[in-house]
Amino acid sequence: MSLKERVTEDMKAAMRSRDSSRLSAIRLLLAAIKQREVDERKNLGDAEVIAVIEKMIKQRRDSISQYESASRLDLAEAEKFELSILQAYMPKQLDAEEIGKAVEAAVLESGASTPADMGKVMVVLKERLAGRADMGAVSALVKARLSK
């Protein structure tokens, strides 16, 4: 079952159980997926659906920090709930050791030796780690490794 089909099935289950908050969060996700499909005029595969989910997760995290700084804890809680729903669809996240090994392998594979070669390494890593690691943190690791 594809990730998109799983989201659709979860929406149907939320409808049957009359879980309106969960249903609302899943509908937002499906709307974002369908919008991207319309924009690109193609059906999205799992990798593209994960990219949509990552973008939505980033938006939720930004909203949570803004709501908390504005003392709007009610809105922050709603965003945290949506964030938990979205994270359930993400693949298992890699730990720091696994990410470090992937960075080393990508550096060796791409032949990178200076910070100017960072783009070569990131292309390899983005393909391998998409959805399984925070690419901002991975970028920092690559930069540190190439600066040695």
C-alpha positions in Angstrom: 0.0 0.0 0.0 1.4 3.4 -1.0 1.7 6.2 1.6 -1.0 8.2 -0.2 -3.4 5.2 0.0 -2.5 4.8 3.7 -3.4 8.4 4.4 -6.7 8.0 2.5 -7.5 4.8 4.5 -6.7 6.6 7.8 -9.0 9.5 6.7 -11.8 6.9 6.2 -11.2 5.4 9.6 -11.2 8.8 11.3 -14.6 9.5 9.5 -16.0 6.2 10.8 -14.8 6.9 14.4 -16.0 10.5 14.2 -12.6 11.8 15.3 -13.0 15.3 14.0 -9.6 16.7 15.0 -7.7 13.7 13.5 -9.9 13.9 10.4 -9.2 17.6 10.0 -5.4 17.1 10.2 -5.5 14.2 7.7 -7.7 16.2 5.3 -5.1 19.0 5.4 -2.4 16.5 4.4 -4.5 15.1 1.6 -5.3 18.6 0.3 -1.6 19.4 0.2 -0.8 16.2 -1.6 -3.6 16.8 -4.2 -2.5 20.4 -4.7 1.0 19.3 -5.5 -0.4 16.7 -7.9 -2.4 19.3 -9.7 0.5 21.7 -9.8 2.9 19.1 -11.2 0.2 17.3 -13.3 1.2 13.8 -12.1 0.5 11.3 -9.3 3.0 11.6 -6.5 5.1 8.6 -5.4 6.0 7.9 -1.8 9.2 10.0 -1.9 7.2 13.1 -3.1 4.5 12.5 -0.5 7.2 12.4 2.1 8.5 15.7 0.8 5.0 17.2 1.2 4.8 15.9 4.8 8.3 17.3 5.6 7.2 20.7 4.4 4.0 20.6 6.5 6.0 19.4 9.6 8.4 22.4 9.2 5.4 24.7 8.9 3.9 23.3 12.1 7.1 23.6 14.1 7.4 27.3 13.0 3.8 27.9 13.9 4.3 26.3 17.3 7.2 28.5 18.2 5.4 31.6 17.1 2.3 30.7 19.0 4.2 29.9 22.2 6.2 33.2 22.0 2.8 35.0 21.6 1.4 33.1 24.6 -1.3 31.5 22.4 -1.0 28.0 24.0 -4.4 26.9 22.7 -3.3 27.4 19.1 0.1 25.8 19.8 -1.6 22.7 21.2 -3.6 22.4 18.0 -0.5 22.6 15.9 1.3 20.0 18.1 -1.6 17.6 17.6 -1.4 18.1 13.8 2.4 17.7 14.0 2.0 14.3 15.8 -0.4 13.1 13.1 2.0 14.1 10.3 5.0 12.5 12.0 3.2 9.2 12.1 3.5 9.0 8.3 7.3 9.7 8.2 9.7 6.8 8.0 11.8 5.8 11.0 14.3 8.6 11.7 18.0 7.7 11.7 20.1 8.2 14.8 23.3 10.3 14.9 25.6 7.3 14.4 23.8 6.2 11.3 23.8 9.7 9.9 27.5 10.1 10.6 28.2 6.8 8.7 26.1 8.0 5.8 28.0 11.3 5.7 31.4 9.5 5.7 30.3 7.2 2.9 28.9 10.1 0.8 32.1 12.1 1.2 34.2 9.1 0.1 31.9 8.3 -2.7 31.8 11.8 -4.1 35.5 12.4 -3.6 34.8 15.7 -1.8 37.7 17.2 0.1 36.9 20.9 0.6 33.8 22.9 1.8 33.4 23.9 -1.9 32.5 20.3 -2.7 29.7 20.3 -0.2 27.0 20.3 -3.0 28.3 17.0 -4.4 28.0 15.4 -1.0 24.5 16.8 -0.3 23.1 15.5 -3.6 24.1 12.0 -2.6 22.8 12.4 0.9 19.5 14.0 0.0 18.7 11.0 -2.2 19.6 8.5 0.6 18.3 10.2 3.7 15.2 12.0 2.4 12.5 11.9 5.1 14.7 9.9 7.5 16.9 12.8 8.8 16.8 16.5 9.3 18.7 17.7 6.3 19.7 21.0 8.0 21.5 18.9 10.7 23.0 16.7 8.0 24.3 19.8 6.1 26.0 21.0 9.3 27.7 17.6 9.7 28.9 17.6 6.1 30.2 21.2 6.5 32.1 20.2 9.7 33.5 17.1 8.1 34.7 18.9 5.0 36.2 21.8 7.0 38.7 19.4 8.7 
